[in-house]
Amino acid sequence: MTNRGVRGALLAGTARQLGNPHGLVGRYVVANRLNRGNREPVAAAVDALAVASGQTVADIGFGGGIGLRLLLDKVGPRGAVHGVDISPTMVDRARRTFRADARRLTLHAGSITALPLPDNTVDGAICVNTMYFVDDLDGAFAEVSRVLRPGGRLVIGIADVSFLAKLPFTRYGFALRDVETYRGALAGVGLVVTEHRTFSVGHLLVAEADAA
């Protein structure tokens, strides 16, 4: 294999791990890197969600789990947090990490396009640096709309296309979309963007479900 071929294989492997962390590398290396790299946008997303004590919220695509801790702190002892991730490795890791919070935290192996949650049961949800790995944007947001209570909020965090395009591994399976594409898909399922914030390399879109 040529040097170019080796580099391509390594970058493709990196992209696969970021989209679906697995094995020992996923558990011990990728998860920690996700927590470090996502700390800023996840904290900003939790802040934008404006969680109240006692509410039920979700972190969709929680990865290393930093958002789970922040949400647990926000909802307090009477609240509940759902963590949904496509990676069984990340679900198992979170189950071990948050063993003491098992009463308030429910973890699910699942996809944003088929959320393992009942209708109208979630007050708010965050989804940070996950949508690049989702092909069916409309289906994903329709699922979030289904599980949100009337007036519930979704905060999505996405890096700017210009930033993502400079990363060598994003050419291997990442869906690069601009902010307006996300706005349109959210509006299409009745989630209206009420606020657009930014973080160092990207955007936070705050969308609300119809309160009627």
ZAMARGU-4260 file (C-alpha; in steps of 0.2 Angstrom, whole numbers, plus 5000, padded with zeros to 4 digits):
<rodrens>
0) 5000/5000/5000 | 5007/5017/4996 | 5009/5031/5008 | 4994/5040/5001 | 4984/5023/5003
5) 4990/5021/5021 | 4985/5039/5026 | 4968/5037/5018 | 4965/5021/5027 | 4970/5030/5044
10) 4959/5045/5040 | 4944/5034/5036 | 4947/5024/5052 | 4947/5040/5062 | 4930/5046/5054
15) 4922/5029/5058 | 4928/5030/5076 | 4921/5048/5077 | 4904/5042/5070 | 4903/5026/5080
20) 4917/5024/5093 | 4920/5005/5096 | 4933/4994/5104 | 4946/4998/5116 | 4951/5013/5105
25) 4934/5020/5105 | 4932/5017/5124 | 4948/5024/5130 | 4955/5035/5117 | 4940/5042/5106
30) 4929/5045/5121 | 4941/5055/5130 | 4945/5065/5115 | 4927/5069/5112 | 4925/5075/5130
35) 4939/5087/5128 | 4935/5093/5110 | 4916/5095/5114 | 4917/5103/5131 | 4914/5120/5124
40) 4900/5117/5112 | 4891/5105/5124 | 4892/5117/5139 | 4885/5131/5128 | 4871/5119/5122
45) 4866/5115/5139 | 4866/5133/5144 | 4855/5137/5128 | 4843/5123/5133 | 4839/5133/5149
50) 4835/5117/5159 | 4824/5119/5174 | 4826/5108/5190 | 4815/5093/5189 | 4813/5092/5170
55) 4816/5077/5159 | 4830/5080/5145 | 4840/5070/5133 | 4858/5070/5126 | 4857/5063/5108
60) 4873/5056/5102 | 4882/5059/5119 | 4898/5051/5115 | 4911/5052/5129 | 4897/5058/5141
65) 4902/5076/5146 | 4884/5082/5142 | 4876/5069/5153 | 4885/5075/5168 | 4880/5093/5164
70) 4862/5089/5161 | 4861/5078/5177 | 4868/5093/5187 | 4855/5105/5179 | 4839/5094/5182
75) 4844/5090/5200 | 4838/5075/5211 | 4820/5076/5204 | 4824/5077/5186 | 4828/5064/5173
80) 4841/5062/5159 | 4840/5051/5144 | 4856/5047/5135 | 4855/5040/5117 | 4870/5035/5107
85) 4872/5024/5092 | 4888/5016/5099 | 4885/5001/5111 | 4903/5005/5117 | 4899/5022/5123
90) 4883/5016/5131 | 4892/5003/5141 | 4906/5016/5146 | 4893/5028/5152 | 4884/5015/5161
95) 4900/5011/5171 | 4904/5030/5173 | 4887/5035/5179 | 4883/5020/5190 | 4879/5031/5204
100) 4866/5041/5194 | 4857/5026/5188 | 4840/5031/5196 | 4840/5048/5186 | 4849/5042/5170
105) 4843/5030/5157 | 4854/5025/5143 | 4849/5019/5126 | 4858/5012/5112 | 4849/5019/5097
110) 4849/5032/5083 | 4842/5049/5081 | 4831/5043/5067 | 4823/5030/5078 | 4823/5037/5095
115) 4819/5024/5109 | 4808/5036/5118 | 4789/5038/5119 | 4780/5052/5112 | 4779/5069/5121
120) 4790/5064/5135 | 4805/5076/5134 | 4806/5094/5139 | 4822/5097/5130 | 4836/5089/5121
125) 4854/5093/5115 | 4863/5085/5100 | 4881/5091/5097 | 4893/5087/5083 | 4882/5072/5079
130) 4872/5077/5063 | 4887/5075/5052 | 4884/5056/5053 | 4865/5057/5049 | 4860/5054/5031
135) 4841/5057/5034 | 4840/5075/5042 | 4821/5076/5040 | 4818/5059/5048 | 4830/5064/5062
140) 4821/5080/5066 | 4804/5072/5065 | 4809/5060/5078 | 4815/5073/5090 | 4799/5083/5087
145) 4789/5067/5091 | 4797/5065/5108 | 4797/5083/5113 | 4783/5090/5124 | 4774/5105/5117
150) 4785/5120/5120 | 4800/5108/5122 | 4817/5114/5115 | 4831/5106/5105 | 4848/5113/5104
155) 4859/5107/5090 | 4878/5111/5089 | 4887/5110/5072 | 4904/5116/5067 | 4904/5128/5053
160) 4906/5120/5035 | 4922/5130/5032 | 4930/5123/5048 | 4925/5105/5044 | 4931/5106/5026
165) 4948/5109/5032 | 4949/5093/5042 | 4957/5079/5032 | 4945/5065/5039 | 4929/5074/5035
170) 4929/5068/5017 | 4927/5050/5023 | 4908/5049/5026 | 4904/5066/5035 | 4889/5076/5028
175) 4894/5094/5027 | 4879/5105/5028 | 4877/5124/5030 | 4866/5132/5044 | 4852/5136/5032
180) 4850/5118/5028 | 4848/5114/5046 | 4835/5128/5048 | 4825/5122/5034 | 4824/5104/5040
185) 4820/5109/5057 | 4806/5121/5051 | 4799/5107/5040 | 4795/5096/5055 | 4788/5111/5065
190) 4803/5115/5075 | 4806/5134/5074 | 4823/5141/5077 | 4821/5155/5090 | 4839/5158/5093
195) 4856/5156/5084 | 4871/5157/5095 | 4889/5153/5090 | 4904/5145/5098 | 4923/5146/5093
200) 4921/5135/5077 | 4902/5134/5074 | 4884/5137/5078 | 4871/5132/5090 | 4853/5132/5084
205) 4839/5133/5097 | 4823/5126/5091 | 4806/5125/5099 | 4791/5113/5097 | 4774/5121/5095
210) 4767/5125/5112 | 4749/5122/5106
</rodrens>
